[in-house]
Amino acid sequence: FTVTAAKDRDGLQWVDVRPKSAAADFARAELGFNGVQLARMQVSDKLGQQTTLRFSGSQRNPVLKGDVFAFTPPAGVDVIGTPRP
């Protein structure tokens, strides 16, 4: 990726991110920071569509219990890449 500083706007400091390869899944992303905290991300796809994500209430390096990421598939569902007993 090529990362460059962009002009401040909307009270945020912005960084412009562009993939170096045309095979990337997006054409451009802009990351808006409030200090060190990511506050907004705007992603433009190859068709010119734009998606905006706004972040709030995030915490850096929170302590998480291991079961937060546990996944039990419903009965009868095939999960690709999981061997059957």
TORBA-727469 format. One record per residue (C-alpha): residue in three letters; z, y, x. Coordinates in nm, 3 decimals. Each point is the difference from the previous one (the first is absolute). Example, Ala and Ser with C-alpha at 12.3 -4.5 7.8 and 13.67 -1.06 7.14 Angstrom:
% TORBA-727469
{aa: Ala, z: 0.780, y: -0.450, x: 1.230}
{aa: Ser, z: -0.066, y: 0.344, x: 0.137}
END
This chain:
% TORBA-727469
{aa: Phe, z: 0.000, y: 0.000, x: 0.000}
{aa: Thr, z: -0.054, y: 0.358, x: 0.099}
{aa: Val, z: 0.308, y: 0.205, x: -0.090}
{aa: Thr, z: -0.009, y: 0.380, x: 0.003}
{aa: Ala, z: 0.231, y: 0.273, x: -0.122}
{aa: Ala, z: -0.120, y: 0.178, x: -0.314}
{aa: Lys, z: 0.097, y: 0.335, x: -0.151}
{aa: Asp, z: 0.336, y: 0.022, x: -0.175}
{aa: Arg, z: -0.028, y: 0.022, x: -0.380}
{aa: Asp, z: 0.217, y: -0.054, x: -0.305}
{aa: Gly, z: 0.307, y: 0.045, x: 0.221}
{aa: Leu, z: -0.089, y: -0.309, x: 0.207}
{aa: Gln, z: -0.128, y: -0.064, x: 0.351}
{aa: Trp, z: -0.320, y: -0.207, x: -0.020}
{aa: Val, z: -0.165, y: -0.255, x: 0.226}
{aa: Asp, z: -0.361, y: -0.113, x: -0.046}
{aa: Val, z: -0.071, y: -0.369, x: 0.067}
{aa: Arg, z: -0.354, y: -0.134, x: 0.031}
{aa: Pro, z: -0.100, y: -0.355, x: 0.089}
{aa: Lys, z: -0.213, y: -0.046, x: 0.311}
{aa: Ser, z: -0.187, y: -0.291, x: -0.160}
{aa: Ala, z: -0.233, y: 0.025, x: -0.300}
{aa: Ala, z: 0.138, y: -0.339, x: -0.108}
{aa: Ala, z: 0.337, y: 0.156, x: -0.092}
{aa: Asp, z: 0.123, y: -0.024, x: -0.358}
{aa: Phe, z: 0.025, y: 0.378, x: -0.039}
{aa: Ala, z: -0.195, y: 0.304, x: 0.115}
{aa: Arg, z: 0.292, y: 0.236, x: 0.064}
{aa: Ala, z: 0.372, y: 0.039, x: -0.056}
{aa: Glu, z: 0.216, y: 0.309, x: 0.009}
{aa: Leu, z: 0.373, y: -0.038, x: 0.055}
{aa: Gly, z: 0.229, y: 0.285, x: -0.107}
{aa: Phe, z: 0.344, y: 0.021, x: 0.163}
{aa: Asn, z: 0.311, y: 0.196, x: -0.089}
{aa: Gly, z: 0.159, y: 0.005, x: 0.345}
{aa: Val, z: 0.002, y: -0.365, x: 0.112}
{aa: Gln, z: -0.015, y: -0.133, x: -0.358}
{aa: Leu, z: -0.333, y: -0.115, x: -0.145}
{aa: Ala, z: -0.034, y: 0.186, x: -0.330}
{aa: Arg, z: -0.363, y: -0.052, x: -0.107}
{aa: Met, z: -0.303, y: -0.206, x: 0.092}
{aa: Gln, z: -0.354, y: 0.067, x: -0.118}
{aa: Val, z: -0.252, y: -0.277, x: 0.062}
{aa: Ser, z: -0.375, y: 0.043, x: -0.047}
{aa: Asp, z: -0.206, y: -0.316, x: -0.038}
{aa: Lys, z: -0.360, y: -0.057, x: 0.103}
{aa: Leu, z: -0.123, y: 0.099, x: -0.348}
{aa: Gly, z: 0.172, y: 0.340, x: 0.012}
{aa: Gln, z: 0.283, y: -0.094, x: -0.235}
{aa: Gln, z: 0.340, y: 0.141, x: 0.093}
{aa: Thr, z: 0.342, y: -0.154, x: -0.058}
{aa: Thr, z: 0.316, y: 0.207, x: 0.044}
{aa: Leu, z: 0.339, y: -0.160, x: 0.060}
{aa: Arg, z: 0.318, y: 0.207, x: -0.016}
{aa: Phe, z: 0.314, y: -0.132, x: 0.169}
{aa: Ser, z: 0.353, y: 0.094, x: -0.100}
{aa: Gly, z: 0.346, y: -0.144, x: 0.047}
{aa: Ser, z: -0.105, y: -0.202, x: 0.303}
{aa: Gln, z: 0.247, y: -0.102, x: 0.268}
{aa: Arg, z: -0.069, y: -0.070, x: 0.365}
{aa: Asn, z: 0.111, y: -0.345, x: 0.119}
{aa: Pro, z: 0.222, y: -0.094, x: -0.295}
{aa: Val, z: 0.200, y: -0.322, x: 0.018}
{aa: Leu, z: -0.165, y: -0.252, x: -0.233}
{aa: Lys, z: 0.128, y: -0.338, x: -0.112}
{aa: Gly, z: -0.227, y: -0.292, x: 0.088}
{aa: Asp, z: -0.049, y: -0.102, x: -0.363}
{aa: Val, z: -0.171, y: 0.330, x: -0.083}
{aa: Phe, z: -0.327, y: -0.155, x: 0.117}
{aa: Ala, z: 0.045, y: -0.347, x: -0.146}
{aa: Phe, z: -0.288, y: -0.126, x: -0.213}
{aa: Thr, z: 0.007, y: -0.307, x: -0.219}
{aa: Pro, z: -0.334, y: -0.069, x: -0.168}
{aa: Pro, z: 0.009, y: -0.111, x: -0.362}
{aa: Ala, z: -0.037, y: -0.372, x: -0.073}
{aa: Gly, z: -0.359, y: -0.123, x: 0.008}
{aa: Val, z: -0.130, y: 0.289, x: 0.211}
{aa: Asp, z: -0.198, y: -0.075, x: 0.317}
{aa: Val, z: 0.081, y: 0.220, x: 0.295}
{aa: Ile, z: -0.281, y: 0.011, x: 0.254}
{aa: Gly, z: 0.107, y: -0.109, x: 0.345}
{aa: Thr, z: 0.322, y: -0.167, x: -0.111}
{aa: Pro, z: 0.011, y: -0.375, x: 0.060}
{aa: Arg, z: 0.105, y: -0.213, x: -0.294}
{aa: Pro, z: 0.299, y: -0.232, x: 0.046}
END
